[in-house]
Amino acid sequence: MEHQLLIDICGWIATFGLIFGYLPQAIQTIRTRNTDGISLPGFISMAVGCAAFVVQGFLTGNYYLMLTNLITCTCSVIIFAIKMKNDYGKRGEVRGKR
């Protein structure tokens, strides 16, 4: 098997594995809007890491890395927005009841 072909196969396996491993959780969070179990600092770190990998993939021409992390970063930003809305919405509800 040619070396580049092996690299391409590994890239596609990694891409599909990460996307299909991450996407179901993202879809469930988007549908239910339940973010109670999500750690905000951990999620921010993950989103920053994904964004850095998108840039690295672009700069090195590694389209597997770029595609995978572009999709997961997009999901991370959406979930981050939902998490922020939920967390600040709960604080507003608590303050309004006093």
N, C-alpha and C positions, 0 to 999 in steps of 0.2 A: 504494500500500500504506500502510495506517495506521501511524503511528509506533510505537504500542504493540505492534502485531502484529510489526513488525520486531524490536523489543526482545525480545519473547517467543521468536521464532524463533531469534535469536542466543543467548538464554539456554539453550534446549533443545539447540541444537547444541553449545554449550560443555559442558553437563552430560553429554551422551552421549559426546562426544569425550574428556573427561577421565576419566570412569568407565571406559569401554571401553579407554582407553589405559593406565590404571593397574591395573585389575582382573586382567588376565592375569598380570602379574608377581606380584601379591599372591597369587593362587591357586596359582601355581607354588611360591612360597616357602612357603606354608602346607602344600602337599602334600609337598614334598621336604624341608622343614625346613632347606634349605641357605641360609645367610645369609652365606657367606664373602665375597661381593662387595658387601655392603651397608655403607656408611659410617655408623657409629652417629651421629656429630655431624650429618651431613647429614640423616639420617633423623629425628632428633629435631627439627631445625629445620623440616623439612617437616611433621611432625605438629603442631608448635606453630602453624605458619602455617595449616594446615587448620582447627585448632580456633578460631583467631581469625576466620577467614572464616565459620565456622558461627555464631559470636556476631554478627558483623557482618550476616550474612544475616538472622538472627532479628530484630535490632534495626531493620533497615531494611525488613523485609518482602520481601527479595529471596530468594524460595524456591528459585530455581535455584542461587544461590550457597550457600545453606544445605544443600540436598539433596546437591549435588555434594561438598561438603567434609565433610559428615557421613559419607558413604560412604567417601571416601578416608581420613578421619581414623580411622574404625573399622578399616579395613584396616591403617593405619599402626600403631595400637596393638597389633593382633594380631602383626604382623611384628616390632615392637619387642620384644614379650614373647618371641617365638621367638629373636630375635637375642640378647637378654640371657641366655636359658637356654643357648643354644649357646656363647656366649662364656665364661660362668662355668662351664659344664660342661667345656669344654676345659681351662680353667685348673685345675679340680679333678682332672681326669684326669692332667695333667702333674705336679701336686704329689703325687698318690697314687703315681706310678711311681718317685719318687726314693728 
